């Protein structure tokens, strides 16, 4: 599949995130839209389950040239009218994961703001399974949230 056809159906607000390439060659290898019926998802927050509205989303798989996949990411756009509450609920879900799993710790080496994005990170204390860490990135209410797991 050519790069053009891989990204042809991506909504304009998501396109910069889905088509990004890095100087070291890291790029999107595969992308899959979140199901059309998935207009939201449940976030298990510190105060219980909350429904977070999602306008659109893409699941991404990143890889370096001629290498196995390196990281997965989900890029989502939240509706502007519920962005603040959706963001608060997703951050609370992130905090709940840290509080409820002894093998997970907050990544304090990650700066809270990087290139205009607010960042929240966690890492596993011991290697096991396929997820080594996770980072949530936030832009403005008109834009996106994303979760990167590597």
ZITA-V595841 format. One line per field, one symbol per residue. ss: DSSP state (@ for helix, = for strand, . for the rest). phi: phi as a letter, one per 30 degrees, with the letter a starting at -180 (. if undefined). A space follows every 10 residues. Layout:
BEGIN
ss: ???
phi: ???
END
This chain:
BEGIN
ss: ..@@@@@... .@@@@@@@.. =.....==== ===......= =====..=== ===..===== ===.....== =======..@ @@@@@@@@@@ @@@@@@@@@@ ...===.... ..==..==== ====...... ..======.. ...======.
phi: .dedddcdcd dedcedddcd bcedjeadcb bbddeeddda adcdcdcjdb ccdbdaabcb bcadehbdec acbbcbccde dceddddedd ddddddeddc bdcbbddddd ddbbhicdbb bbbddbdlic ccabbccbcd edcbbbbccb
END
